[in-house]
Amino acid sequence: MFRRMPRMQVYLPDDLYRAVKERGLAASELLQEAIRVELRRRVLIEASDEYLSELLDEVGRPTPEETARAQAIARRLVRRADQAAG
């Protein structure tokens, strides 16, 4: 039995439309994947926010000194990653 899929009309700016057509890409498939990825990203952000809130309730907010130390470590890690990437 054929199941009719709900439809949604989407408008693309001229430059995106031309790029999709020039490359012979399937716009519907690209849009479906992009929407799936974005929805997943938002679910993960919501879960992260919830986890962080629970963690703050459990252990409290970091002190300014702890925050400064964490930021310094993060900067070092980014520098190392940049150096490794060339």
Contacts in CASP RR format, 6 or more apart in sequence:
PFRMAT RR
TARGET T0000
AUTHOR 0000-0000-0000
METHOD contacts of the structure
MODEL  1
MFRRMPRMQVYLPDDLYRAVKERGLAASELLQEAIRVELRRRVLIEASDE
YLSELLDEVGRPTPEETARAQAIARRLVRRADQAAG
10 31 0 8 1.000
12 20 0 8 1.000
12 27 0 8 1.000
20 27 0 8 1.000
20 30 0 8 1.000
62 70 0 8 1.000
END
